């Protein structure tokens, strides 16, 4: 479980084929503190397992299902990713509950630069609209954010300078693919209401 508060921007050092999956070597510093083998780490909003660790790098393995469902299949060597260690029970929950289970990907349609913030408009598949509410929570590449505006297939989110500087939002442009995870509470409510047991 994560909070959606990105701790560090990591860099992809190498990518190696692993059957029909991939193995990523990621350069980082802060998130390596207190992290051990078998620990979970959130990479662009995807919960992955640390399989090896070096002084300033860690290695994760990504299976075909995850590559197909997220933007990790499009990541190249030298690119940057959002990183967050799993939350501890005594930590403050500063963002919202993020599982690291990506529901779908969205596409950045527009980036509007304002005087002291940025507005990002992101398109998403229409079947996921039911999980969004105005001023509700959304995880975009593992970043906990608030929906500012909402239409049938697009949402707009506001990014403050701190978030812009400390996440991969600074690299987004029109056409960028992003991982989306919707609020887990809404998904459980839907299951409770709609499940018939048949």
N, CA and C atoms as a LAMMPS dump frame, in Angstrom:
ITEM: TIMESTEP
0
ITEM: NUMBER OF ATOMS
594
ITEM: BOX BOUNDS ff ff ff
-5.0000000000000000e+02 5.0000000000000000e+02
-5.0000000000000000e+02 5.0000000000000000e+02
-5.0000000000000000e+02 5.0000000000000000e+02
ITEM: ATOMS id mol type element x y z
1 1 1 N 0.844 -1.184 0
2 1 2 C 0 0 0
3 1 3 C 0.888 1.245 0
4 2 1 N 0.438 2.283 -0.72
5 2 2 C 1.207 3.517 -0.861
6 2 3 C 0.298 4.716 -0.595
7 3 1 N 0.888 5.895 -0.591
8 3 2 C 0.107 7.102 -0.319
9 3 3 C -0.03 8.011 -1.534
10 4 1 N 0.758 7.757 -2.57
11 4 2 C 0.726 8.633 -3.731
12 4 3 C 1.577 9.875 -3.568
13 5 1 N 2.41 9.899 -2.525
14 5 2 C 3.356 10.998 -2.338
15 5 3 C 4.713 10.536 -2.868
16 6 1 N 5.036 10.952 -4.055
17 6 2 C 6.266 10.514 -4.707
18 6 3 C 7.48 10.976 -3.902
19 7 1 N 8.386 10.041 -3.619
20 7 2 C 9.556 10.367 -2.804
21 7 3 C 10.758 10.792 -3.633
22 8 1 N 10.816 10.303 -4.867
23 8 2 C 12.017 10.52 -5.656
24 8 3 C 11.74 10.221 -7.125
25 9 1 N 12.471 10.892 -7.992
26 9 2 C 12.46 10.553 -9.415
27 9 3 C 13.65 9.639 -9.678
28 10 1 N 13.373 8.444 -10.181
29 10 2 C 14.43 7.499 -10.516
30 10 3 C 14.706 7.511 -12.011
31 11 1 N 15.842 6.933 -12.394
32 11 2 C 16.214 6.873 -13.816
33 11 3 C 16.422 5.417 -14.239
34 12 1 N 15.862 5.063 -15.385
35 12 2 C 16.033 3.718 -15.914
36 12 3 C 17.454 3.565 -16.458
37 13 1 N 18.238 2.674 -15.858
38 13 2 C 19.633 2.467 -16.251
39 13 3 C 19.74 1.418 -17.357
40 14 1 N 18.986 0.333 -17.231
41 14 2 C 19.013 -0.709 -18.257
42 14 3 C 17.709 -1.493 -18.236
43 15 1 N 17.403 -2.087 -19.363
44 15 2 C 16.213 -2.927 -19.515
45 15 3 C 16.651 -4.223 -20.2
46 16 1 N 16.278 -5.353 -19.595
47 16 2 C 16.687 -6.65 -20.14
48 16 3 C 15.47 -7.545 -20.326
49 17 1 N 15.438 -8.259 -21.437
50 17 2 C 14.352 -9.203 -21.686
51 17 3 C 14.386 -10.316 -20.645
52 18 1 N 13.2 -10.736 -20.207
53 18 2 C 13.067 -11.797 -19.223
54 18 3 C 11.877 -12.65 -19.654
55 19 1 N 12.117 -13.573 -20.612
56 19 2 C 11.002 -14.313 -21.194
57 19 3 C 10.116 -13.334 -21.965
58 20 1 N 8.816 -13.29 -21.609
59 20 2 C 7.926 -12.32 -22.232
60 20 3 C 7.748 -11.078 -21.359
61 21 1 N 8.604 -10.96 -20.336
62 21 2 C 8.592 -9.786 -19.473
63 21 3 C 9.895 -9.006 -19.605
64 22 1 N 10.099 -8.084 -18.691
65 22 2 C 11.299 -7.248 -18.706
66 22 3 C 11.866 -7.101 -17.298
67 23 1 N 13.166 -6.906 -17.232
68 23 2 C 13.84 -6.619 -15.959
69 23 3 C 14.421 -5.204 -16.055
70 24 1 N 14.073 -4.368 -15.096
71 24 2 C 14.519 -2.983 -15.075
72 24 3 C 15.575 -2.77 -13.987
73 25 1 N 16.645 -2.087 -14.338
74 25 2 C 17.593 -1.587 -13.349
75 25 3 C 17.313 -0.094 -13.219
76 26 1 N 17.007 0.344 -11.997
77 26 2 C 16.611 1.732 -11.758
78 26 3 C 17.577 2.4 -10.784
79 27 1 N 18.056 3.555 -11.167
80 27 2 C 18.969 4.321 -10.317
81 27 3 C 18.161 5.2 -9.366
82 28 1 N 18.514 5.152 -8.095
83 28 2 C 17.808 5.932 -7.079
84 28 3 C 18.709 6.087 -5.861
85 29 1 N 18.287 6.918 -4.941
86 29 2 C 19.037 7.098 -3.693
87 29 3 C 18.115 7.042 -2.479
88 30 1 N 17.197 7.969 -2.39
89 30 2 C 16.354 8.092 -1.203
90 30 3 C 15.54 6.839 -0.929
91 31 1 N 14.906 6.281 -1.965
92 31 2 C 14.024 5.135 -1.74
93 31 3 C 14.776 3.865 -1.381
94 32 1 N 16.093 3.855 -1.571
95 32 2 C 16.879 2.678 -1.212
96 32 3 C 17.129 2.582 0.287
97 33 1 N 16.892 3.671 0.994
98 33 2 C 17.094 3.672 2.442
99 33 3 C 16.006 2.825 3.109
100 34 1 N 16.408 1.793 3.794
101 34 2 C 15.459 0.937 4.496
102 34 3 C 14.757 -0.08 3.619
103 35 1 N 15.127 -0.139 2.347
104 35 2 C 14.505 -1.087 1.407
105 35 3 C 15.365 -2.354 1.321
106 36 1 N 14.707 -3.513 1.334
107 36 2 C 15.421 -4.774 1.218
108 36 3 C 14.85 -5.623 0.108
109 37 1 N 15.484 -6.734 -0.164
110 37 2 C 14.985 -7.678 -1.157
111 37 3 C 13.597 -8.155 -0.723
112 38 1 N 12.695 -8.321 -1.684
113 38 2 C 11.293 -8.732 -1.478
114 38 3 C 10.389 -7.589 -1.05
115 39 1 N 10.936 -6.408 -0.813
116 39 2 C 10.105 -5.263 -0.433
117 39 3 C 9.389 -4.705 -1.667
118 40 1 N 8.234 -4.089 -1.425
119 40 2 C 7.472 -3.476 -2.511
120 40 3 C 7.911 -2.044 -2.74
121 41 1 N 7.899 -1.633 -3.997
122 41 2 C 8.207 -0.255 -4.356
123 41 3 C 7.278 0.144 -5.499
124 42 1 N 6.815 1.373 -5.451
125 42 2 C 5.886 1.867 -6.46
126 42 3 C 6.675 2.585 -7.552
127 43 1 N 6.579 2.074 -8.785
128 43 2 C 7.296 2.643 -9.929
129 43 3 C 6.253 3.145 -10.931
130 44 1 N 6.141 4.457 -11.055
131 44 2 C 5.109 5.058 -11.92
132 44 3 C 3.72 4.539 -11.569
133 45 1 N 3.488 4.324 -10.288
134 45 2 C 2.178 3.88 -9.839
135 45 3 C 1.966 2.389 -9.859
136 46 1 N 3.003 1.621 -10.225
137 46 2 C 2.9 0.161 -10.295
138 46 3 C 3.646 -0.46 -9.123
139 47 1 N 2.962 -1.285 -8.347
140 47 2 C 3.597 -1.972 -7.223
141 47 3 C 4.464 -3.107 -7.757
142 48 1 N 5.783 -3.005 -7.521
143 48 2 C 6.73 -4.015 -7.977
144 48 3 C 7.565 -4.507 -6.8
145 49 1 N 8.23 -5.634 -6.983
146 49 2 C 9.047 -6.23 -5.926
147 49 3 C 10.528 -6.03 -6.23
148 50 1 N 11.263 -5.573 -5.232
149 50 2 C 12.713 -5.425 -5.378
150 50 3 C 13.341 -6.819 -5.344
151 51 1 N 14.009 -7.207 -6.437
152 51 2 C 14.617 -8.545 -6.49
153 51 3 C 16.125 -8.5 -6.261
154 52 1 N 16.742 -7.341 -6.533
155 52 2 C 18.159 -7.134 -6.251
156 52 3 C 18.367 -5.681 -5.877
157 53 1 N 19.424 -5.43 -5.13
158 53 2 C 19.696 -4.069 -4.681
159 53 3 C 21.197 -3.825 -4.656
160 54 1 N 21.601 -2.658 -5.165
161 54 2 C 22.983 -2.229 -5.102
162 54 3 C 23.04 -0.904 -4.358
163 55 1 N 24.21 -0.294 -4.329
164 55 2 C 24.39 0.947 -3.569
165 55 3 C 23.456 2.053 -4.041
166 56 1 N 23.348 2.248 -5.339
167 56 2 C 22.512 3.326 -5.86
168 56 3 C 21.554 2.831 -6.944
169 57 1 N 21.276 1.52 -6.936
170 57 2 C 20.375 0.952 -7.93
171 57 3 C 19.56 -0.183 -7.314
172 58 1 N 18.401 -0.428 -7.911
173 58 2 C 17.639 -1.628 -7.542
174 58 3 C 17.051 -2.225 -8.817
175 59 1 N 16.694 -3.497 -8.733
176 59 2 C 16.196 -4.221 -9.892
177 59 3 C 14.798 -4.752 -9.607
178 60 1 N 13.907 -4.566 -10.585
179 60 2 C 12.545 -5.095 -10.498
180 60 3 C 12.243 -5.859 -11.779
181 61 1 N 11.329 -6.81 -11.681
182 61 2 C 10.925 -7.594 -12.837
183 61 3 C 9.453 -7.331 -13.127
184 62 1 N 9.151 -7.147 -14.413
185 62 2 C 7.791 -6.787 -14.818
186 62 3 C 7.268 -7.836 -15.801
187 63 1 N 6.147 -8.46 -15.455
188 63 2 C 5.59 -9.523 -16.298
189 63 3 C 4.772 -8.94 -17.448
190 64 1 N 4.462 -9.783 -18.42
191 64 2 C 3.758 -9.354 -19.628
192 64 3 C 2.434 -8.675 -19.314
193 65 1 N 1.655 -9.216 -18.392
194 65 2 C 0.351 -8.638 -18.031
195 65 3 C 0.493 -7.185 -17.596
196 66 1 N 1.508 -6.901 -16.779
197 66 2 C 1.742 -5.534 -16.302
198 66 3 C 2.211 -4.63 -17.431
199 67 1 N 3.059 -5.157 -18.306
200 67 2 C 3.543 -4.371 -19.449
201 67 3 C 2.394 -3.981 -20.367
202 68 1 N 1.434 -4.884 -20.54
203 68 2 C 0.293 -4.618 -21.415
204 68 3 C -0.681 -3.611 -20.813
205 69 1 N -0.742 -3.578 -19.493
206 69 2 C -1.766 -2.777 -18.811
207 69 3 C -1.27 -1.403 -18.379
208 70 1 N 0.04 -1.186 -18.406
209 70 2 C 0.614 0.065 -17.898
210 70 3 C 1.525 0.705 -18.946
211 71 1 N 2.124 1.83 -18.567
212 71 2 C 3.068 2.486 -19.49
213 71 3 C 4.499 1.982 -19.341
214 72 1 N 4.726 0.976 -18.493
215 72 2 C 6.086 0.479 -18.297
216 72 3 C 6.632 -0.219 -19.55
217 73 1 N 5.739 -0.707 -20.394
218 73 2 C 6.185 -1.319 -21.641
219 73 3 C 6.743 -0.309 -22.631
220 74 1 N 6.463 0.965 -22.404
221 74 2 C 6.941 2.028 -23.292
222 74 3 C 8.179 2.743 -22.752
223 75 1 N 8.58 2.41 -21.534
224 75 2 C 9.71 3.099 -20.907
225 75 3 C 11.022 2.703 -21.595
226 76 1 N 11.878 3.667 -21.809
227 76 2 C 13.173 3.439 -22.457
228 76 3 C 14.319 3.738 -21.49
229 77 1 N 15.496 3.241 -21.793
230 77 2 C 16.684 3.533 -20.99
231 77 3 C 16.929 5.043 -20.979
232 78 1 N 17.219 5.57 -19.795
233 78 2 C 17.462 6.996 -19.65
234 78 3 C 16.234 7.782 -19.232
235 79 1 N 15.052 7.17 -19.33
236 79 2 C 13.826 7.853 -18.945
237 79 3 C 13.679 7.868 -17.428
238 80 1 N 12.809 8.746 -16.954
239 80 2 C 12.622 8.931 -15.514
240 80 3 C 11.272 8.388 -15.069
241 81 1 N 11.224 7.905 -13.82
242 81 2 C 10 7.323 -13.26
243 81 3 C 9.795 7.811 -11.829
244 82 1 N 8.528 7.885 -11.42
245 82 2 C 8.185 8.227 -10.04
246 82 3 C 8.427 7.017 -9.138
247 83 1 N 8.974 7.264 -7.949
248 83 2 C 9.248 6.18 -7.001
249 83 3 C 8.684 6.51 -5.625
250 84 1 N 8.116 5.487 -4.971
251 84 2 C 7.647 5.623 -3.593
252 84 3 C 7.784 4.28 -2.881
253 85 1 N 8.316 4.312 -1.67
254 85 2 C 8.352 3.104 -0.853
255 85 3 C 6.968 2.839 -0.267
256 86 1 N 6.701 1.587 0.095
257 86 2 C 5.402 1.258 0.687
258 86 3 C 5.241 1.965 2.027
259 87 1 N 4.001 2.278 2.352
260 87 2 C 3.698 3.025 3.575
261 87 3 C 3.812 2.109 4.794
262 88 1 N 4.27 2.675 5.905
263 88 2 C 4.302 1.943 7.173
264 88 3 C 3.069 2.325 7.99
265 89 1 N 2.627 1.456 8.883
266 89 2 C 1.384 1.692 9.611
267 89 3 C 1.426 2.951 10.48
268 90 1 N 2.619 3.371 10.891
269 90 2 C 2.697 4.555 11.744
270 90 3 C 2.957 5.838 10.947
271 91 1 N 2.993 5.751 9.602
272 91 2 C 3.216 6.937 8.781
273 91 3 C 1.948 7.766 8.647
274 92 1 N 2.13 9.057 8.343
275 92 2 C 0.996 9.905 8.004
276 92 3 C 0.515 9.545 6.601
277 93 1 N -0.791 9.511 6.408
278 93 2 C -1.36 9.243 5.094
279 93 3 C -1.628 10.598 4.429
280 94 1 N -0.578 11.139 3.799
281 94 2 C -0.673 12.489 3.262
282 94 3 C -1.418 12.591 1.949
283 95 1 N -1.462 11.501 1.171
284 95 2 C -2.165 11.537 -0.105
285 95 3 C -3.502 10.823 0.029
286 96 1 N -3.62 9.644 -0.598
287 96 2 C -4.778 8.786 -0.395
288 96 3 C -4.296 7.343 -0.549
289 97 1 N -5.169 6.386 -0.284
290 97 2 C -4.769 4.981 -0.354
291 97 3 C -4.545 4.564 -1.802
292 98 1 N -3.287 4.258 -2.118
293 98 2 C -2.909 3.834 -3.469
294 98 3 C -2.366 2.41 -3.373
295 99 1 N -2.96 1.489 -4.128
296 99 2 C -2.553 0.092 -4.053
297 99 3 C -1.372 -0.235 -4.963
298 100 1 N -1.173 0.56 -5.974
299 100 2 C -0.152 0.22 -6.962
300 100 3 C -0.679 -0.769 -7.981
301 101 1 N -2.02 -0.874 -8.068
302 101 2 C -2.684 -1.747 -9.032
303 101 3 C -3.321 -0.86 -10.095
304 102 1 N -2.617 -0.643 -11.173
305 102 2 C -3.072 0.27 -12.218
306 102 3 C -4.325 -0.273 -12.9
307 103 1 N -5.333 0.584 -13.048
308 103 2 C -6.582 0.178 -13.685
309 103 3 C -6.53 0.302 -15.202
310 104 1 N -5.903 1.366 -15.678
311 104 2 C -5.823 1.614 -17.108
312 104 3 C -4.794 2.719 -17.35
313 105 1 N -4.571 3.044 -18.597
314 105 2 C -3.706 4.174 -18.918
315 105 3 C -4.546 5.305 -19.503
316 106 1 N -4.041 6.516 -19.336
317 106 2 C -4.664 7.689 -19.926
318 106 3 C -3.656 8.382 -20.824
319 107 1 N -4.122 9.391 -21.539
320 107 2 C -3.262 10.138 -22.45
321 107 3 C -3.355 11.628 -22.144
322 108 1 N -2.211 12.266 -21.97
323 108 2 C -2.184 13.71 -21.752
324 108 3 C -2.616 14.391 -23.047
325 109 1 N -3.688 15.169 -22.98
326 109 2 C -4.199 15.857 -24.155
327 109 3 C -3.692 17.293 -24.258
328 110 1 N -3.511 17.918 -23.095
329 110 2 C -3.114 19.328 -23.101
330 110 3 C -2.403 19.676 -21.803
331 111 1 N -1.385 20.513 -21.914
332 111 2 C -0.689 21.05 -20.745
333 111 3 C -0.799 22.574 -20.819
334 112 1 N -1.485 23.155 -19.856
335 112 2 C -1.663 24.608 -19.818
336 112 3 C -0.774 25.192 -18.731
337 113 1 N 0.123 26.078 -19.122
338 113 2 C 1.047 26.702 -18.179
339 113 3 C 0.428 27.997 -17.653
340 114 1 N 0.247 28.063 -16.335
341 114 2 C -0.275 29.259 -15.69
342 114 3 C 0.865 29.987 -14.987
343 115 1 N 0.541 31.049 -14.274
344 115 2 C 1.582 31.859 -13.639
345 115 3 C 2.34 31.086 -12.57
346 116 1 N 1.629 30.304 -11.77
347 116 2 C 2.306 29.572 -10.687
348 116 3 C 1.83 28.132 -10.573
349 117 1 N 1.302 27.579 -11.653
350 117 2 C 0.854 26.184 -11.65
351 117 3 C 0.705 25.699 -13.088
352 118 1 N 0.379 24.414 -13.204
353 118 2 C 0.17 23.787 -14.503
354 118 3 C -1.152 23.038 -14.459
355 119 1 N -1.895 23.08 -15.556
356 119 2 C -3.142 22.332 -15.663
357 119 3 C -2.964 21.257 -16.734
358 120 1 N -3.163 20.006 -16.327
359 120 2 C -3.013 18.877 -17.241
360 120 3 C -4.388 18.271 -17.529
361 121 1 N -4.732 18.179 -18.791
362 121 2 C -5.968 17.52 -19.191
363 121 3 C -5.61 16.126 -19.693
364 122 1 N -6.229 15.118 -19.082
365 122 2 C -5.906 13.715 -19.373
366 122 3 C -7.164 12.984 -19.814
367 123 1 N -7.084 12.325 -20.962
368 123 2 C -8.192 11.51 -21.462
369 123 3 C -8.078 10.095 -20.906
370 124 1 N -9.223 9.467 -20.672
371 124 2 C -9.253 8.11 -20.126
372 124 3 C -10.382 7.333 -20.806
373 125 1 N -10.335 5.995 -20.803
374 125 2 C -11.426 5.202 -21.392
375 125 3 C -12.743 5.482 -20.679
376 126 1 N -13.816 5.654 -21.445
377 126 2 C -15.094 6.111 -20.889
378 126 3 C -15.677 5.167 -19.838
379 127 1 N -15.322 3.873 -19.9
380 127 2 C -15.892 2.935 -18.924
381 127 3 C -15.394 3.17 -17.501
382 128 1 N -14.342 3.981 -17.349
383 128 2 C -13.815 4.262 -16.008
384 128 3 C -14.355 5.565 -15.425
385 129 1 N -15.206 6.262 -16.171
386 129 2 C -15.749 7.547 -15.697
387 129 3 C -16.497 7.398 -14.367
388 130 1 N -17.13 6.255 -14.149
389 130 2 C -17.929 6.04 -12.938
390 130 3 C -17.102 6.077 -11.662
391 131 1 N -15.776 5.904 -11.775
392 131 2 C -14.929 5.898 -10.582
393 131 3 C -14.394 7.294 -10.227
394 132 1 N -14.779 8.294 -10.999
395 132 2 C -14.261 9.638 -10.771
396 132 3 C -15.351 10.587 -10.307
397 133 1 N -14.989 11.482 -9.402
398 133 2 C -15.884 12.561 -8.989
399 133 3 C -15.079 13.854 -8.959
400 134 1 N -15.757 14.948 -9.142
401 134 2 C -15.094 16.245 -9.066
402 134 3 C -14.513 16.435 -7.669
403 135 1 N -13.314 16.928 -7.581
404 135 2 C -12.502 17.093 -6.365
405 135 3 C -12.262 15.768 -5.629
406 136 1 N -12.357 14.651 -6.357
407 136 2 C -12.02 13.354 -5.8
408 136 3 C -10.558 13.027 -6.058
409 137 1 N -10.102 11.909 -5.508
410 137 2 C -8.704 11.505 -5.632
411 137 3 C -8.467 10.642 -6.865
412 138 1 N -7.278 10.788 -7.442
413 138 2 C -6.844 9.984 -8.569
414 138 3 C -5.328 9.805 -8.469
415 139 1 N -4.833 8.631 -8.816
416 139 2 C -3.389 8.398 -8.86
417 139 3 C -2.949 8.409 -10.32
418 140 1 N -2.046 9.33 -10.65
419 140 2 C -1.501 9.449 -12.006
420 140 3 C -0.007 9.148 -11.931
421 141 1 N 0.412 8.037 -12.527
422 141 2 C 1.8 7.577 -12.428
423 141 3 C 2.265 7.558 -10.971
424 142 1 N 1.355 7.134 -10.082
425 142 2 C 1.692 6.995 -8.671
426 142 3 C 1.634 8.275 -7.87
427 143 1 N 1.188 9.375 -8.479
428 143 2 C 1.082 10.657 -7.782
429 143 3 C -0.36 10.881 -7.346
430 144 1 N -0.59 11.085 -6.064
431 144 2 C -1.929 11.352 -5.546
432 144 3 C -2.339 12.777 -5.895
433 145 1 N -3.45 12.896 -6.629
434 145 2 C -3.889 14.202 -7.108
435 145 3 C -5.393 14.354 -6.936
436 146 1 N -5.854 15.583 -7.131
437 146 2 C -7.273 15.895 -7.016
438 146 3 C -7.826 16.295 -8.379
439 147 1 N -8.966 15.736 -8.713
440 147 2 C -9.622 16.064 -9.984
441 147 3 C -10.217 17.466 -9.874
442 148 1 N -9.758 18.367 -10.728
443 148 2 C -10.252 19.749 -10.701
444 148 3 C -11.477 19.927 -11.595
445 149 1 N -11.422 19.327 -12.785
446 149 2 C -12.549 19.394 -13.721
447 149 3 C -12.741 18.014 -14.322
448 150 1 N -13.99 17.741 -14.726
449 150 2 C -14.306 16.391 -15.18
450 150 3 C -15.373 16.425 -16.26
451 151 1 N -15.112 15.701 -17.361
452 151 2 C -16.118 15.502 -18.407
453 151 3 C -16.289 14.002 -18.598
454 152 1 N -16.944 13.611 -19.674
455 152 2 C -17.226 12.18 -19.879
456 152 3 C -15.969 11.351 -20.069
457 153 1 N -14.966 11.909 -20.733
458 153 2 C -13.764 11.127 -21.001
459 153 3 C -12.468 11.874 -20.733
460 154 1 N -12.551 13.003 -20.042
461 154 2 C -11.352 13.774 -19.721
462 154 3 C -11.441 14.348 -18.316
463 155 1 N -10.296 14.441 -17.68
464 155 2 C -10.21 15.112 -16.383
465 155 3 C -9.059 16.111 -16.449
466 156 1 N -9.178 17.154 -15.653
467 156 2 C -8.115 18.15 -15.567
468 156 3 C -7.639 18.208 -14.125
469 157 1 N -6.324 18.205 -13.959
470 157 2 C -5.73 18.267 -12.631
471 157 3 C -4.746 19.432 -12.578
472 158 1 N -4.649 20.032 -11.407
473 158 2 C -3.744 21.167 -11.208
474 158 3 C -2.48 20.685 -10.504
475 159 1 N -1.34 21.156 -10.974
476 159 2 C -0.053 20.756 -10.41
477 159 3 C 0.669 21.984 -9.866
478 160 1 N 1.045 21.926 -8.6
479 160 2 C 1.785 23.024 -7.975
480 160 3 C 3.271 22.894 -8.306
481 161 1 N 4.047 23.968 -8.149
482 161 2 C 5.473 23.909 -8.488
483 161 3 C 6.243 22.791 -7.8
484 162 1 N 5.954 22.501 -6.537
485 162 2 C 6.674 21.443 -5.828
486 162 3 C 6.452 20.094 -6.504
487 163 1 N 5.195 19.776 -6.804
488 163 2 C 4.888 18.505 -7.465
489 163 3 C 5.508 18.442 -8.852
490 164 1 N 5.462 19.548 -9.568
491 164 2 C 6.049 19.608 -10.91
492 164 3 C 7.544 19.283 -10.859
493 165 1 N 8.231 19.858 -9.902
494 165 2 C 9.682 19.698 -9.791
495 165 3 C 10.077 18.31 -9.304
496 166 1 N 9.242 17.699 -8.475
497 166 2 C 9.621 16.454 -7.803
498 166 3 C 8.938 15.195 -8.343
499 167 1 N 8.301 15.306 -9.489
500 167 2 C 7.69 14.144 -10.133
501 167 3 C 7.984 14.198 -11.631
502 168 1 N 7.556 13.158 -12.344
503 168 2 C 7.786 13.132 -13.79
504 168 3 C 6.794 13.988 -14.564
505 169 1 N 5.933 14.716 -13.855
506 169 2 C 5.023 15.639 -14.541
507 169 3 C 5.802 16.662 -15.365
508 170 1 N 6.986 16.99 -14.943
509 170 2 C 7.795 17.976 -15.672
510 170 3 C 8.166 17.498 -17.075
511 171 1 N 8.073 16.196 -17.322
512 171 2 C 8.441 15.641 -18.624
513 171 3 C 7.23 15.371 -19.53
514 172 1 N 6.031 15.519 -19.009
515 172 2 C 4.844 15.237 -19.799
516 172 3 C 4.642 16.276 -20.901
517 173 1 N 4.099 15.8 -21.99
518 173 2 C 3.654 16.673 -23.064
519 173 3 C 2.426 16.03 -23.698
520 174 1 N 1.785 16.723 -24.599
521 174 2 C 0.617 16.15 -25.265
522 174 3 C 1.001 14.827 -25.913
523 175 1 N 0.222 13.778 -25.619
524 175 2 C 0.497 12.448 -26.148
525 175 3 C 1.147 11.509 -25.151
526 176 1 N 1.643 12.033 -24.042
527 176 2 C 2.274 11.177 -23.024
528 176 3 C 1.251 10.197 -22.451
529 177 1 N 1.683 8.952 -22.294
530 177 2 C 0.823 7.916 -21.706
531 177 3 C 1.091 7.84 -20.21
532 178 1 N 0.026 7.82 -19.402
533 178 2 C 0.175 7.81 -17.946
534 178 3 C -0.647 6.68 -17.338
535 179 1 N -0.154 6.149 -16.212
536 179 2 C -0.869 5.107 -15.493
537 179 3 C -1.922 5.723 -14.584
538 180 1 N -3.121 5.145 -14.584
539 180 2 C -4.21 5.643 -13.753
540 180 3 C -4.693 4.559 -12.791
541 181 1 N -4.801 4.928 -11.532
542 181 2 C -5.436 4.051 -10.539
543 181 3 C -6.534 4.844 -9.863
544 182 1 N -7.751 4.339 -9.928
545 182 2 C -8.894 5.034 -9.347
546 182 3 C -9.068 4.644 -7.882
547 183 1 N -9.794 5.457 -7.171
548 183 2 C -9.965 5.291 -5.726
549 183 3 C -10.545 3.907 -5.413
550 184 1 N -9.826 3.137 -4.617
551 184 2 C -10.23 1.756 -4.314
552 184 3 C -11.568 1.704 -3.582
553 185 1 N -11.9 2.719 -2.806
554 185 2 C -13.17 2.72 -2.059
555 185 3 C -14.35 2.675 -3.026
556 186 1 N -14.266 3.472 -4.099
557 186 2 C -15.334 3.481 -5.089
558 186 3 C -15.495 2.132 -5.769
559 187 1 N -14.394 1.46 -6.018
560 187 2 C -14.454 0.156 -6.69
561 187 3 C -15.076 -0.903 -5.777
562 188 1 N -14.783 -0.838 -4.48
563 188 2 C -15.406 -1.783 -3.55
564 188 3 C -16.901 -1.529 -3.414
565 189 1 N -17.286 -0.253 -3.384
566 189 2 C -18.714 0.085 -3.299
567 189 3 C -19.454 -0.468 -4.511
568 190 1 N -18.852 -0.303 -5.697
569 190 2 C -19.48 -0.828 -6.911
570 190 3 C -19.655 -2.338 -6.815
571 191 1 N -18.635 -3.038 -6.333
572 191 2 C -18.711 -4.49 -6.225
573 191 3 C -19.809 -4.924 -5.259
574 192 1 N -19.907 -4.24 -4.14
575 192 2 C -20.929 -4.568 -3.135
576 192 3 C -22.329 -4.387 -3.701
577 193 1 N -22.522 -3.303 -4.451
578 193 2 C -23.836 -2.981 -4.984
579 193 3 C -24.22 -3.884 -6.143
580 194 1 N -23.269 -4.218 -6.999
581 194 2 C -23.609 -4.921 -8.247
582 194 3 C -23.441 -6.432 -8.193
583 195 1 N -22.66 -6.958 -7.244
584 195 2 C -22.401 -8.404 -7.224
585 195 3 C -23.656 -9.157 -6.773
586 196 1 N -24.043 -10.176 -7.557
587 196 2 C -25.244 -10.947 -7.247
588 196 3 C -24.93 -12.37 -6.799
589 197 1 N -23.666 -12.797 -7.027
590 197 2 C -23.306 -14.164 -6.643
591 197 3 C -23.67 -15.2 -7.687
592 198 1 N -24.233 -14.762 -8.808
593 198 2 C -24.611 -15.71 -9.866
594 198 3 C -23.478 -15.91 -10.848
